[in-house]
């Protein structure tokens, strides 16, 4: 049940007392007439309606009507009215007083609303301007909540962001986390005018990204506007962070590539000398078994280092803007066979089960790049699978492309890492302490495939294992 404000009661009682006092004084000194009293009564009624509201003006209008009847209408000093004309005049006065009071109250209410709207617009502008100056290197949720409390004079503000799982608040809103999460899951806003509480969803476009709680005097439309403003600024901060991280990574990658490229060029000549010298030692003969074994170790490790150097140099070539593919039409089956033969030195290639017999897979490709990609994928498949398991190699000729898949058992790549493994120097935490690697191979493989307008992707299952798929456009007739 609504209660009458004390302000209205005070103005209503004060106005009524003023009406009766003025009427009594006017009659006491015999200077009062109905014609002179009516404007005075109307002025007091309007003043009360303007300052105290329409409810306060009702008793004042009734007091004015009673005063006119009692003091200035025959028979005087009684509430009885003898003339029908006087009855009509008093009723008209009462009606006009109430109508004018109502209009005055509406004008005052409209002016108050305009003033409040202007204040809210000013606060929204200040909030928007201050939001541009927040420190986006730290958590922004608490800063936004504090700004809203300060600029809008609210008791409390809380913010929950679903993607970051971030909850922040300012003022009396520390226990609203569950309410915000429930509103987000239900995708509903809520208003509790009795408690002066409002909950709004934060949306960027049509996608909900969180929820916001307001406690205090705030209009529904104002809450909607602030929720939209905060959602926009949150997304802006995320974009700024992503842009800075991307720029930092690009600079770091450029510097690292330049250093490694320089090192690769610098060590290539010494490596060649080491390989030639170790081969020369073996050719000279007259070495003890131990010396021969050491010479072989030197040659093997130098060959391995030379392979890494070649990968680095090829990677830098693929990154160059002026890189041109040396394409020619070849059958990829013999290329795969030669790759397996090269891997036979270090791996048990008898584990590889090939399923491409009796086909001719002709495509227009850069043989060196495709060969390098196949070496990397087969080497990984053999390296990261149990020694007793099989590695399946499939080649299929499709109408417009060649499909190559390499599957091994015993390895699993989580979905969150299936794009990361193609980034340069990235190694999965699950294997970085296992088999050796540089994190370069898959990056080069993807660049080689994409240079042919192809695509490479991963399918992985804990039970079945991991499959790398390559699709390369034929760009020519296959036989």
Secondary structure, 3 states (H helix, E strand, C coil): CCCCCHHHHHHHHHHHHHHHHHHHHHHHCCCCCHHHHHHHHHHHHHHHHHHHCHHHHHHHHHHHHHHHHHHHCCCCCCCCCCCHHHHHHHHHHHHHHHHHHHHHHHHHHHHHHHHHHHHHHHHHHHHHHHHCCCCCCCCCHHHHHHHHHHHHCCCEEEEEECCCCEEEEEECCCCCHHHHHHHHHHCCCEEEHHHCEEEEEEEECCEEEEEEEEECCCCHHHHHHHHHHHHHHHHHHHHHHHHHHHHHHHHHHHHHHHHHHHHHHHHHHHHHHHHHHHHHHHHHCCCCHHHHHHHHHHHHHHHHHHHHHHHHHHHHHHHCCCCCCCCEEEEHHHHHHHHHHHHCCCCCHHHEEEECCCCCCEEEECHHHHHHHHHHHHHHHHHCCCCCCCEEEEEEECCCEEEEEEEECCCCCCHHHCCHHHCCCCCCCCCCCCCCCCCCHHHHHHHHHHHCCCEEEEEEECCCEEEEEEEEECCCCCC
